Amino acid sequence: MTEQIVEQNVAAEVQGITDRARRASRRMAGANRAWKDKGLRAIAKALLENQERILAANALDLAAGRENGTSKPMLDRLALTGPRIQDLADALENLATLPDPVGNVVRGQTLPNGLRMRQVNVPMGVVAAIYEARPNVTVDIAGLALKSGNAVVLRGGTAAANTNKALLDILRDALDRVGLPADAVQSVDQFGRAGANLIMKARGAVDVLIPRGGRELIQTVVNNSSVPVIETGEGNVHIFIDASAAEEMSVDILLNAKTQRPSVCNTVETLLVHKDATVLPAVLSALAKAGVRLHVDERVQAVLPAGITAEPATDEDWATEYMDLDLAVKMVDTMDEAVKHIRTWSTGHTEAILTNDLANAEKFVAVVDSAAVIVNASTRFTDGGELGLGAEVGISTQKLHARGPMGLTELTTTKWIVQGEGQVRS
């Protein structure tokens, strides 16, 4: 009986949060650009002013993570540093310089009967996000939601509980100081998994739900939510080096795509190399020197440079998002074979080709069906900030409404506005 009462109390508390979020979303929808931008800049300033407080809270989460045996890649995602907090503040400042998506006219025309119609972007309303061990997401999603006129309800996971609480308090205080509703940013972290489950079932109270994290978290949300979900995906990312690729470019791109920050979803996990490419020894040597553990097929094993060791690759390697300094490597006879491999194992996130052959580049772009397809550049550019979106809610690997890095426009829907002068339908 006591357990039932607790569940009822939690349900009532979460409903109160979504009710307040709905009221806040109506105020945010009516806020003009100058007001919203003032809020973003106030948050950016507050993050820098409270850096020591944030880092102290983050240190508690990192210590608990190490004690619990959290993997190195997850600890990297969890960690905030002075430069990373500065990056969050800079992203908010940049977000404030971007055009307001609300009110943007998608299309419009005057019909033969004289009706004037236009389709415009409007806020989603109440956006919820469930994510894990990524306190930067707390700031990114809040900033994007506010700029696009929404309210947001967050579930950031136990691993980052202290950091997220500190960030939430700072965000809400900054909004309150500029006259925007503090309830535009709320959390259900205090209710643990029960809060997440209730958010997933809050159809009608929450307009859209965005999961961001590993495959298990994302599939749990997709399979259990009655709220519409924008599905973000894991990143089993591929780079294909064709026969014409230049050595220096290939080495530079592979090092950046694999080693700059291995724990994120746009890091390359599988390298496919054309049998006639001459760059493989230099690429493998550079990767091994950088500490990358290679998992290779028999053909690559046979041409490994002297002194470099590798593990035999299995189907598990082709399917794995390592999020660490590991890379699967396979030799292929043709681009078609590379594309077939990508179609078999890709999660639809990002694929790249390195080539000096324009026809090959155009073919690869045309036949590879992923959210982002890149020619002669690092896969690390599949990122909202890098692509000029200010920040990102996540990278969608689905095909409905939003695909790829989701920025401001992806947190809006549309409204049809029809103006007439007494017309009736015949």
Secondary structure, 3 states (H helix, E strand, C coil): CHHHHHHHHHHHHHHHHHHHHHHHHHHHHCCCHHHHHHHHHHHHHHHHHCHHHHHHHHHHHHHHHHHCCCCHHHHHHHCCCHHHHHHHHHHHHHHHHCCCCCCCEEEEEECCCCCEEEEEEEECCEEEEEECCCHHHHHHHHHHHHHCCCEEEEECCHHHHHHHHHHHHHHHHHHHHCCCCHHHEEECHHHHHHHHHHHHCCECCECEEEEECCHHHHHHHHHHCCCCECCECCCCEEEEECCCCCHHHHHHHHHHHHHCCCCCCCCEEEEEEECCCCCHHHHHHHHHHCCCEEEECHHHHCCCCCCCCCEECCHHHHHCCCCCCEEEEEEECCHHHHHHHHHHHCCCCEEEEECCCHHHHHHHHHHCCCCEEEECCCHHHCCCCCCCCCCCCCEECCCCCCCEECCCHHHEEEEEEEECCCCCCC
